[in-house]
Amino acid sequence: MFRDKRFLGVIVNIVVSIFSLYLVAFLLNKELSFTILVVVIGFRILASFLLFDDYKLSWSKASTKTGLMKIVLALLAFAIYTPILYYFYSVPFNLLFIDVVFYTFMINILVYVYKYFYSMKGDKKTKTFVIYGAGKAGLQLQREFLNSEYKLICFIDDDEILHHRSIDGISIFSKEKYCSLYSNKNFDMMIIAMPSASKEQINKIYNSMQDKFGTIKILPSMSNILKEEEFTKQLKDITVEDLLARHPKDLDKRQIESFIKDKVVLITGAGGSIGSEISRKCASFGAKQLILLDHSEFNLYSITEELKDFNIVSVMQTVRKIEFLEKTFEKYKPQIVIHAAAYKHVPLVEHNILEGITNNIIGTKNTIDLSIKYKVEKFVLISTDKAVRPTNVMGTTKRVCELYAQNVDSKNTEIVAVRFGNVLGSSGSVIPKFKAQIEAGKNITVTHPEITRYFMLIPEACELVLQAASIGKGGEIFILDMGEPIKIVDLAKKMIELSGRSEIGIEFCGLRCGEKLYEELLIDDSDKKTQYESITVASPTFFDIEELNKKIEELLVCEDKISKLKEIVPEFDHRLN
């Protein structure tokens, strides 16, 4: 019990109070009764337990805030016990006032003396680090690292107002000033404590500081750090995703919430990389019920386990069988349908054309038709940049889906499509493949030195999908702003650099079947703006729906499916590379 530092803090509080009261009474030549001691000490201890959890605070982690809190607590206790002692026990006001001044002075001196000697004891700081960002996140990290093996050298911040200032004796420098002061010194670690920073900011910081530290770590984005968990436990190594991530500036979460909240939402392909993230977003935006549909047992189980605390229904089903799919629509009557189920791996679909057609085209057609039949309010088709002037079967099947979505008689159901490029870390993405190659110590294989792709983080892409869907009135193909395309070879070089495996090289293996050098998001370079800068609308393509249905039926039974796909999508330029 006596070794409990919280108990010892209470003892110190009592001892300092007794010393202060007796000292003031001696100086003023006043008598001090036991009652006065009990009342003053009692209220101070009570305030310590009831307000700010002061009794729990570690003196070794004291800051300016700690001292201010102790002053506030002492004054609050003073405001309560002074009228009692003055009116009922005739205790002089000047004795009580001078005592509270002495008490707050002594208790704060003791706190900082203890902190100083604690930090000097044993000098266990064997490593050094710097925090980039002197905001709230940086301050929190500084406090959490006080008892670690790391010694904080300084803060770096881009805000000129903070330059030449300090926090608890730790200086805040500009990046230029830091580089000037420590040009010949390398420290163990830098932490980028800027959860709201853009990709451009992170990139700029990393490129200018990477050679000055043994490792660079980063806090996750703001949405991920808002947890009751220490920041030190959430730190992660900076990754290529952090450097490429794009955070849309015009994301309107209120608009998304009004679209999703209290709605029954059916998500097909709910276990996939896109579908699972959309499921998470719909849950976070307050969906009334989520119907999670996927034909993969493992994927469906994974997302079900993750969202088990929400109102969800898991349906293990394929979108290709309309008779089974209809039972789901009939039973749960979804108000919103988000169709993310699709085969998207280009080479695999090239070798399994019928499967790609039945899953992507027929599955989409089934889901749209049932959405119309069961009066779904809004249907959202997840499309791809590979549908634009497609060179492969997968992209062509998605273009057929877009044509059907735009031209079907939707009655009262608003049908929209959302087209975007690659998302970082999705299944089939190059990033997981490159990571596996690096971990295995193998050279990274890139198809062509000039190949480029658009990239976006899965969470940001899915939020923009929901935002686009929320403003759709039916018949639109929305295009997400993917930023500037990135050379895959540059991506590979950056991943090698971040891994620290300089022995790993890059090999070029040639373009795969149906693969483009450059992806596009628009077919005819004409698009319309929306109220959001990150979202535009492609020009509509008109197609007689009866003719389209007829061609889809023919596609299923004909021998030459490539030629039939070209009839439906004339711009399809099949490349076998």
N, C-alpha and C positions, 0 to 999 in steps of 0.2 A: 504493500500500500504506500509506504513512504518513498518508494522508488518511482511511483506514478508522478510524472512531471505536472499533470494537471492539479494533483493534490498539493504538490510543492508550491505551485503558483498561488494557491489559496493561502498557504502558510506565509509566503512572502508578503501577500496583500495584508494579512493581519499584522505581521511584524512591522511593516512600514507604517501602517495606520497608527499603531501604538506609539512608535518612535516619534512620528510627526505630531501627534496630539500632545504627548508629554513635553516635547521640545517647545511647542507654541505656548502651552500652559506655563512652562518655566519662564519663558521670555516675557510673558504678559503678567507673570506673578498671579496666576489664577489657579484655583483648585480644580482637579479633574476627577470626577466620580466614575465609578464602574459603569453606571447607567449610560453615561455619554459614550464610553468606549464601545459598549454593546450595541447601541443604536447606530453609531457611525459605521463601525465595522460590519454590522449586520446588513445595512442597506448597500454598502459597497460590494459585499460578497453576493448579495441578491441580484444586483445590477449585472455583475460579472457573469452570473449563471443564466440570467433571463435575456440579456441583450447581446447580440453579435456573437454569441457563444465565446465570449472573451476568455473564459477559463480554459477552453480547448486550444487556444492559439499558442503555437510554439514560439518561444522567445528567440530561438536560433534563426527563425525565418522572419524576424521583425522588419518592418518597413516604416516609412513615414505614416502610412495609413494606420499601422498598429498603434503608434504614439497618439495619433489624433483620436482613435477609438477609445483609448484609455482616459484621455482628457474628457471626452464626451460622457463616458460612463461615470467618472468622478463628479462631474458637474450635475448630471441627472440625479445621482444619489444625494448630492449636496442640496439640490432644490427640494428634495422630499424631506430629509431629516432636519434641515435648518428650522423650518416653522415649528416642527414638533419640539425640538430642544429649546428654541427661543421662547415660545409661549408657555410651554408646560414645565420646563425645568430652568428657565431664566438663564440659559447659557448665553454669554455674550456673542453677538454676531461677528465681531472682529476676530475672536478666537477660531470660530468655525471657518471663516473666510480665509484667514492666513493658513490654517491647517490644510484646506483643500489645495491651495497654491503649493505649499511644501510637499504635500502628498504626490500631486501630479508630477512635480519636478523630480522627486526622488524615484518614483516608480519608473518613469521614462529613462532616467539615467541608468538605473539598474538593468532595464531591458537591453539597452544598447551596449552597456559594458559586458553583459552576458553574451550578447551576440558576437561582439568583437573577440572575446577570449575563446568562444566556441569555434569561431572560424579559424582562429590561430592554432587551436589544439590539434596536435598531430599532423597538421598541414596535409590533409588527405587529398587535396586537389592535385592530382597527377596529370590531368589533361586540361586542355584549353579550348574555349569555344567563343564564338561571336554570334549575336542575334541580329539578323537583318529585319528591322521593323520594331520600332519603339512604341507601338500601340498597345491595346489591351492584351492581345495575344502574346506579344513580346514580354510584357510585364508579368503575365501569368507564368510563362516559361521561366523567367528569371527567378521567380519565387520557388518554383518546383525544383529547380536545379541547385538550390542552396545547399542541400545535404548530399549532393552527388560528388563524384570524383572530378567533375568538370569545374574549372574556374572561368567565370565570365570575364572576358577581356574588355569588351565594349559593346555598345549598340551601334548599328548603322541605320540611318533613316534618310529618305529622300526629302522629307519635309524641312525646309529651311528654318522654320520657326523653332524646331527642336535642336538645331545645331548649336554647339557650345553650351548645351545644358547637360544635366546628369540625372540619373535615377539611382537613389541610394548610394551615391558616390561613384556610380558607373557612368562614364562619359558616353555621350551620343555624338557620333561623327557623321559627316557626309561620306559618300562612297569615295570621293576624291581625296578627302582628308585622311580617311583610313588608309588608302593605298599609299599616300605620301608618308604617313607615320610608320607603317609596317611593311614597307616595300621589300625588305630583306627577311621578313619573318613569315613562316607558315604555321598556322594553328591547326589543331586536330579536327575541328568541326565548325561548320556554319549552319545555322538554322534559319530558314526563310519563314518568318512568322507573319505572313501576310495572306490570310485565308481568302481575301477578296481580290487578290492580285490577278491581273490578266495574264494570258499566255505571253504577251509581248514583254511585260515586266519581268516575269520569271525567267524568260529566255535571256533578257538583257543582264539580269543579275548573275545568272549561272555562267554565261559566257565571259563576263568580266572577272569572276571570282573563282572559277573552277580550279585554277592552278595555285591558289593561295591556301587551300584547306585539304586535309586528308579525306574528308567526306562532307558532302552537302546534303542536309535533310530538309524536309519541308512539312508544314502542317497541311492536312487535307483541306478541302474547300469548306466554306462557312457552314454549309448544310450538314457536313459530316462531323464537324467539331462541336456542334451544339448538343453535346451529350454530357452526362454527369460522369465524366472520366477525365483523369489528368491528361494534360496536353502531351506530357512526356511519353505516355503510352500510345499516343496516336501519331507520333512522328514516324515518317517513312523516308526511305531513300528517294531522292529525286529521280523520276523516271521519264522516259520519252513521252509518256502520256501527259505529264505535267508541262513539258515544253511545247507540246503540240495542241494542248487543250484550248478550246475557244469557248469563252463564256459570253453568250449573247447579251448585249447591253439592254436590249429592249424586251426582255422576257417579262411577260405580264402574268404573274402567278394568280392574281385576283381573277383575271379572265378565265384562266384554266380551272380554278376552283369553282367558279360559277357554272362552268360547263360540266364538270364531273360530280360535284357534290350532290349527295342523296340520289344518285342514279344507279340503276342496275347495269353493269358494264360487262359485256362478254368480250374476252380477249382470246383470239385463236393464236396458236403458236406461243402460248403463255410461258412455256418453259425455255424458249430460246433466248438469245442474248438481248434482242430488242423487246420481245414479248414480255420477258421477266421484268425488265426495267420499267416498261409501261405499266405492268401490274403493280409494281412498287409505287410508281407515281400516282396512279389512280387511288391506291389505298391511302397515300399521304394527303391527297386532295379531297378525301372524304366521301368516296363512293359508298353508296348504300350497300351494295353487294357486288362481289367480283365472281364472275363465272370464268374459271381458268381452264381452257381447253387445249389439249396437246396430245399427240399420238405417242410421244416418247414417255415411257413410264418413269425413267430416271429424272428427266427434266421436269416433269410435272410434280414428282415427289419433292424435288429440291425447292421449287418455288412455293409449293404447298406448305412445307415445313417452315420456310422463312416467313410466310404471311399467315400462319395458323392463328394468330391473335386477332386477325380481322375476319369480317364476315365473308368467307369465301366458299365456293363450291368447285371442286376439282372434277373435271370430266375428261377421261381418257378416251379420246375419239379422234378419228381422222376427218378432215373436211371433204374428202373425196366421196364419202358415202352420205348422200343427201338424206336418205331415209333415217339414218341414225342422228344426223345433225339436226334434222327437223324436230325430233323428240326433245332435244335440248332447248331449242327455241320455244317450243310449245310449253315446256315445263317452267322455264325461268323468265320468259318474256323480257329479254334485255331491252333497255332503252338506247344504249349506245353499243355498237359493235366495232371493235378495233381488230382488223384482220392482219396479223403479222405472220401467219403460217405460210411458209414458202420454202422451197429448195432454192438455195442461193449460191451454192458452190459451183462456179462456172465449169471447170473440167468434169466434175461428176455428172452434172446435168447433160453435158455434151455426150457422155457415154451412156446415159440413161434418159434418152429423149422422151419416151412415152411416160415415164414416171414424172419427169419434169412438167410435161403438159398436163397430166391428170391432177397432179398436186397443185401446181401454180394456177393454171387456167380454170380447170373444172372446179377445184377447191374454192377459188375466188368466186366463180359464177354461182356455185351452190350457196355460198355464204351471203352474197348480194341478194340472190333471189329470195332466200328465206327472210332476210332482213326486210325486204319489201312486203312479203306476205304477212309477216307478223308485226308490221307497222313500227319498226325500229325508227327512232327519231333521227339518228345519225349513224352512217356507216363510214369508217375510215380505212382506206386501203394504204398499206405501207408499200411504197414502190421504191425504185432505185434509179441511180444515174445510168445504170447499164441498160435501161429501157430506151434511152435516147440514142437514135441511130445505132441500133444494136448490132454487134458483130458475133454474138453467140446465142445459143438457144435459150439460156436462162433469161438474158435481157429481153429477148423477143417475147417470151411467155409473159413477162411482167408488162410489156407494152400492150399486149393483147388484153391483159387485165385492166389497164388504164382505159383502153378504148371501150371496153364493156362498161366500166364504171361511169364513163362520161356520157354514154349514149343509151343506156337502158332506161325504160320507162319506170322511174323511181317512185312515182305517185307522191306520197307525203314524206318519203324517206330522203333525207339529205345525204347524198353520196359524194365523198371527196377522196382524193388521193394525195399523198404526200411523198415527194421524191427527194431523196438525198443520197450522198456518197457514202464512203466507207466510215464506219465507226470504230474507234480505237478499242481493241481488245475483244471484238465480237468473234464468234466462232467462225473459223475460216479466214480471219484477218491475218495479215503478214506479221503483226507484232507478236502474238503468241508463238508463231512458227520461228521467228528470229530469236526469241527468248530461249526456246528449246534448243536451237542450234548452238547458241552461246553457252548454255549450261552444259551441253554435251562436249564442248570444246571443238565444235566443227565450224568450218567456214560458213558464212551466211550466203545463201543462194538467192540471187536476184535475177529476174528474167531478162531485163534489158537495162543498159545504163541510162536510158532516157525516159523510162516509164515513170509516170506521175499519177498521183491519186489525191482526191480530196479526203480530208479526215475531220472527224468531230468526235468528242467524247459521247459515250452512250447516254448518260443522264441528260446532257444538254440537248442531244438530238431528240430524245423522247419527249422532253418538255416542249420543244419547238413543234413536234408532231401534234401534241395535244393543243398547243396554242393555235396552230394552223387549223386544226379540226374545229376549234371553238368558233372561229370566224367564218367558216365555210357555209355557203347557202345551198350547195349541191351542184355537181358538175365540174368543180374546179380541180386542177392539179396544182397543188402548192409545191413550191421549190424552196428548200432551205438554203440560206446563204452559208456555204461551206468554207468561205475564205479563199485563200490562195492554194492552188494545188502544190503538193510536196513531192519532190523526187524520191523514189523508193530507195535509191542508192544513198542519198543523204540521210534518210531515216536509218538505214543499216549502219552507216558510219557513226551516227549519234548514239545508237544503242551499244555499239562496240566501245565507244568512248566512255559511256556511263557505266559499263560493266567492269572497266579497268583491265579487260583482256586484250591487250594490244597485239597478241600473237594471232588473233583471229582475223582472217582475211575475208574478202568478198569474191564470190564466183558468179559469173553470168551464165545462165543455163538456157536462154532463149525463151521467147514468148510462148505461152501455153495456148492450147487450142481455144479459139474464140476470144483471146485476150487483146485489148486495145492498149496502145501506148498512152493515150490520153483519154480520160473520161470527160463527158459533157453532161450538163444539167438541163440544157435547153435544146429543143429541136430546131427552131427557126429564128432564134435570137430575138424573139418578140415576147415580152412578158409585161405584166401589169404590177404596179406597186400595191401593197396593202398598207394598213396603218402601222405595220411593223416592218422595220428596215431589214430584219433577218428573214422575211418571208415574202416571196413574190408568187404570181400566178401565171402559169404557162397558157399560151393561146390554146383554145379548145380545138379538138380534131373531131369532125363529124363523120359518123359511120352509120349506115342503115342497120338498125339493131337486128332486124330479121335476117338480113344478109350475113351479119356477123355470127349470129347463132347457127346459121346453116353451115358456114365455113368452119366453125368450131366442131360441129358434128362430123363434118368431112375429115377434119384433122385427126380425129380419134381413130378413124378406120382406114385412112389412106396409107399407102406404102411409103411414099416420098413426103415425109413430114416437113422436111426443110423447105421444099418448094411450096407447100401449102402455107407454111408460116410466112413465106415471102409474099404470097398473095394477100394475106391479111395485113402484113407490115411491109410495104414496098421498100422502105429504107433499110430493111434487114440485109446486111452485107456479111454473109457468113465467112468467117476467116478460120482456116484450119492451121494457119501459121506453119 
